[in-house]
Each structure stands twice: as structure tokens, then as C-alpha cells.
Amino acid sequence: MVDELNGIIDGGNAPFATKHVQKVLLAINGNEIQYRFDNYTLDLLRNLKEIWLTDTFSNTMEQLAELLNSYYPTVTYILSPALYTPIAYYLYQNENPSLDSTSIKGRGRRRDILYYICAARLNGFTSQSSNQIAELVRDVIREEEETSEFPLERISDEVASSYGTSLRFTEEKLTTLFEELQYGKRDIEFLLQLSHYPDEPARGKDYDIDHIIPKSVLPEEADADRVGNLQLLIDKTNKMKSDDDFEDWMNSRTDDYKQTHHIPEGAKEMTFEEFVNAREQLIMEHILENQPF
């Protein structure tokens, strides 16, 4: 199964391991997700085997791999128990519901799960308590068995009550993230993804994190790696852009591009500092206004 899951992942990566399949089995069976040798009784093994042999389970794992592979954030970074295990449990409990982005319900599920992945990652769900958080989120989803919706608000409230963090963003939290995350930091892609939410990048495309104003044209003291100077670009577009002059690049872009990438009005007349400050404010406003609560 692990070989099959890794065969779904683009780029020749092999992020899935046996432990990922085992933890999903434990989650589905209602067990704690952290390994404890004493827990592996004969009765437990019989239960896990029964789940393992169902088509629903194998389909769940395949659907999980395809879903994670279709999002922009690197699959490897998503394989924390607090992220992938509750998603797999949700898919299994709902008998692998449609995630077709062309259907209303499928698109809604994709958006909710994407928001969960990004917000959970940025708000510390993948900390040392990730196994326990995964169990709590699993339990919330189990209690919502009468609906096929991914219960974002209840998850956020329950984790906040037990662990002091949630899926919600505040201006203070985002300001801290803007200060901490820069180009090269592995969580930056989750923040940039939320700058487009509820939209998600076009499926089947490869993306790069691009410096809007190239480092090569900025003085050494300019912090070119700030969030306000970064954007997600399809890799072919990024190669085409290369080190193009900022004004020439802006003149060649459509109004839709400028709106999607939060380019402030009058950007061409701004200093670098004014540009990144204005753009970070627009990104912050977008994330706060589009929280699905």
C-alpha cells in the first residue's frame, strides 16, 4: 500500500511510510494514535485487520494521497498526525465523498480541508501534542457523523479549549507570522496558499515561490524575502518572469492578476518598503475576511 500511495505523489518523492497507514487504522478503530506496544492485543489486531481488508479503507488511503498531492503545500509537510489522520478519518467515515472541484459539495469539502491543513499548520497543531490533537479532531469528526461537512468551527473551538490554539487567525497572529516567515521557511507556502483562499492553485500545475521585485535590483539592506514580496507563480510563468524590471512586469499584468496577488494600487510609484507593507496589509485583510467561520 505504501508503494501505491507514493506512486500517486508527483516528483518522485516517497513521503508515505508504514506508520502513516498504521495511524489511520488506529484512528478509524477509535484507538489512541500514539504507538504503545501494550495496546497491540490480539483483539486489536483482529479489528485492524478487518478494517484493512475493506475496499473503503484502501479507497480512503488512495483518495487521501490524491487529495494531498493536488494541493500546493508540500505533501511531506502535511504528514503530521494532526493533519493527515483526521482527514483520512473524515474520508473513511463518509465513505470517501466526492472531492470533485467541479461539484458544489466537492469543491466545498476541498476548500474546508485545505483551510484546515494550512490553518492547523500555521497555528501549531503539528507541535509535540500532534498525536493528541489528532485524536481530539478525530473525535469531533466522529460526533458529526450525521453530516458530510468537515466541521471546521467545532474543531477550532475544541482544540482551543483543550490546547489554547485554534484554526482562527487574528491580526496579532498574522503580524507574528509575517515577521517569522520568509522565503526559504518551510511554512511560508501555507501562508501564501491562504492568501488565495478560498481559491486553490490550478490542479496539475507546478508552482514556485517568486520574488515579485527581484533581489538583483534591490539594495543589500532591503529585506527581499519578506512575505510582502513573495507570490505563488506557475513555474513556467516564473521562469518567463526571471529578473524582469518591476515596472515592466506590472505593465504586462492583468487586473485579475493584480487582484489575485494583492498588488496595491500605485505599486509602481511606491518604494520597496511601502510596497511590501501595503501588500502585507492586503494579504492580512484577505485572510481575516475569508476565514470560513
N, C-alpha and C positions, 0 to 999 in steps of 0.2 A: 504494500500500500504506500509506503514512504517513497519508493521509487516512482510510483504512478503520480503521487502528489507533486514531487519535484519535477516530473516531466511536464507538468502544467505551467510551471514558473518560467517566464521568459529569461533570456540572458545566460542560460547555463548555470544559474545558481541552484543550490540544493538546500534551502532553508529548513525544510521539514525533517524532523527526526522522529525516532520511535516514541520519545517522551511526549511529543505533541499528540499523537494518536492515543496514547495511554491516558493522558489527562482528559481528553474529550470523553473517552469511555467512562472514566471515573465521574466526570461531571454529569453525564447522562444518567448514570446509575444512582446519583444523589450522594456520592461519597465526597469526603474532603479531597481536594485536588493535590495537596502536598503528599509526596510519597512517604508511606510509613510501612515498613516491612510487615509489622504485626497485623496490618489491615488486610493483607492478602490471604484471606482464608479460602478454603475450598468453595464455600458458598459464594463468596465474592467473585472468584474466578469463573464459576458457572454462570453468574449473572452477566459478567463482562463478555463471556463467550457468546451468550445468547444475543446480546446487542451487536456484537461484532459480525455475526452471521446474517444479519438482516440487510436487505438491499437499502433500506432507509439510511443506515449508518454509512455504508460505502458511498452512497449518493451525497450524503451530508458532507463528508470529507472532500469529495471532488468539488462540490459546489463552493465549499469554503475556500479551497485553493484557487478556483477560478475567480471568485469574488475578490480575494486579496490581490491577486495578480492584476486585476482590472483597474485597481485604484492606483493613484500616483505614488503615495508614500511607499518606500521600500518594504517589501514583504518581510524581510529579516527583522526590521524594527517593529513589526506588528506582532511577531511571535513571542509576546509576553503572555503568560496565562490570563492576565486580567483583560486582555484584548481578544485573542482568538478563541479562547474556551467558551465564554458566554455567547459569542456569535455562532459557534458551532452548535451549542445547546439550543439556541433560538431556532436555527435552521432545522435541527432534528425534531424539536417539539412541534414545529409547524409543518412537518413532513415536507421539508425543502420547498418553501413557497417560491413563487416566481420572483426573480430579480431582474426581469427584463426591463431595461431602461425605457423602452417604448410604451410600456403599460403604466397606467396611473399608480396602481398599487406597487408594482415592481420598482418603479422609479422612487417612490416614497420610501420603500424599505432600504434601497441602496443609499439614499441620502441620509436616513437615520443612522444606519450602520457606519457610514463614512464619518458622520459627525461624532458618533461615539468613539471611533478609533482615534480621531485627531484630538478631540477634547480630553479624552481619558489619558492619552499620552502626554499632552501638554500640562495636565493638571495632576500628574503624579500617581496615576493608577498603577503604573508599572514599577512602583517602588518595591522595597523589601516585603511589603504586605500583599504583593500581587496575587498570590495564591488565595489568600483570604478574601481579597476584594473580588476575585473571580467567582468564588463560592457565593458571596453575597449577591452579586449581579445575577448569577445563575438562579438563585432562589427567587429574586424579584421576577425574572422572566417566567419561571415555573408558575408563580402565582397569577400570572396574566394569561393563563392558558386559554381563556375564552376569547381572546382577541389575537389577531395575527400581526399586530403592530409591535414594533420594537419599543419598549416602554422607557424612553429616554428620561422623562421627567421623574418617574418613580426611582429609576436607577440613581439619578443625580441626588435626589433627596435622601435615599437610604445610605448611600456612600458618604454623603456629607454628615449625616447623623452619626455614623459609626467611625469614620476616619478623618473627618474635618476637611475633606476636599470634595469637589463636585464636578459636574460637567459644565457648570455655568462660568462665564467669564465676566470680570469686572474691569473697569478702566485701569484700576491699580494693577490687577494681574497681567493685563496685556502690556502695560508700560514696563513691567518687570521682564516679560518675555522679549519685548523689543530690545531691552538693554542686554539681555543674556544671549539671545540667539543671533548669530551672524552666519555669513557664508562659511560653509565647512562644518558647522554644527549639525549633528545628525537629526535633530528635531526641527530644524528650520523648514523642512519640506512639509511638516504637518501644519505649521503656521501659515505657510504660503497657500496650502490647499484650502484652509479655512478662509483665506482672503477671497476665494472664488465661491465658497459655499452659498447657496445650495447647489450650484452647478459643480460638475466634476469634469476633469480634463477629458477630451475626446478619447474614447476607448481605442486601443490598438496603436496609440501614439507613444513615442518615447519623448520624455521631457528633460530639459536641462534647467538648472538654476542659473539665470543670466544676470549680469550686472547691467542695469539699464544705462547708466553712464559708465563707460569703460574705465577700469583702473588706469589704463595707459594715458588718459587725458587729464587725470586728476593729480593735484599736488600730493606729496607724500603724507602731509598731515591730514588729508581728507580720509574719513573712515568709509571707504568704498564698499565694505562688506556689511553695512547696516541693512536691516530689513527694508527700509525705505528705498533702497537702491537695488532690490532684488525682485525678480519676477520669474514665473514659470513660463518657459517658451518651448514649443516643439523643437526638438534638437536640430531639425533641418533649418528652421527659421533662425535659430541661434547661430548656426554656422554661417548663414547668409548675412546676419547682422554683424557678426565679428566685432571689430572695433569702429564701427560706423560713427561718424560725428553725431552727437546727441540731437542737435537741431535738425540734421538731415533725416535721422531716424523718426523723429516726431512728425516731420512734414510728410513722411511716407505712410504714416499710420492712420487708420480709420477712426471715426468717433467711437465705434463699438470697441475697438482695441483699447482706446484711452479710458473708456468707462470700465471695461472688464479688469484692467490692470491698475485702476485707481490713479490715473495720471492727473495731477491737479491742473486747474485752469491757469494759463500763463506760465506753464512749466519752463518754456524756452527762455523766459526772461528772469528766471529765478537763479540765485546762487545755488551751489550744491547743497549747502546746509538748509536753505529754505525749501528746496525741492524734497529732500528726504523727510524733513519734519512735516511738511504738508501731506506728503503721501502716507506716512505712517499714521497721521490723524485720520485720513480717509479709510485706510485699512482697518483701524480700530473701530471706527464708526460702523463699517460694514459688518464686522464680526459681531459686534454688540447688537446690531439691529436684526441680524439674521439667525440669532440663537433660536432653535426650534422649541421654545417653551412658551 
